[in-house]
Amino acid sequence: MHAGDVFAMQVPDGRFLFGRVISTEAVWNNVGAGHPAILIYIYRHVSQEAAPVLPDRKVLSPGNLLVPPKFINRLPWSRGYFQTIASLPLAQGDVLPVHCFYSSVFRRYYGDGGRELPGRVEPCGTWALSSYRTVDDDVSRALGIPLAPD
């Protein structure tokens, strides 16, 4: 897995969304040494097919995010929920100028490197490691799809 990798994920209604690995060394916790994670974007472009259909590169822009950036581990790939379909080097304009994450514990905003931000910058995610299940819930809410049962 590398920065720039494009992945497909199937949503509960059978369609596919695309996402992109932005960093494989993002830090989501500034306590101690921090915890490395994968920083991903998930785009609002919906397709009836996962691969080999790759969306137009302009669809893979920060202005087309479905949900705020997320920190995640490798489980969605190892369990088959995310399928890498291409690798496109990150270019200028592919990445938000500032990543913002809110910590409900510290009640502060942080960037993906663990530095505190002076305030909220949209789109603002959560300062926590997401699971494939929380990603599924966030995507379902954004698309108006009923949540998967517990």
HELIX and SHEET records of a PDB file:
HELIX    1   1 ARG A   57  VAL A   59  5                                   3    
HELIX    2   2 PRO A   62  ASN A   64  5                                   3    
HELIX    3   3 LEU A   75  SER A   78  1                                   4    
HELIX    4   4 TYR A  132  LEU A  143  1                                  12    
SHEET    1   A 6 PHE A  82  SER A  87  0                                        
SHEET    2   A 6 ASP A   5  GLN A  10 -1                                        
SHEET    3   A 6 PHE A  16  VAL A  27 -1                                        
SHEET    4   A 6 PRO A  36  SER A  47 -1                                        
SHEET    5   A 6 LYS A  70  ILE A  72 -1                                        
SHEET    6   A 6 LEU A 129  SER A 130  1                                        
SHEET    1   B 4 GLU A 116  LEU A 117  0                                        
SHEET    2   B 4 ARG A 108  TYR A 110 -1                                        
SHEET    3   B 4 CYS A 100  SER A 103 -1                                        
SHEET    4   B 4 CYS A 124  THR A 126  1                                        
END                                                                             
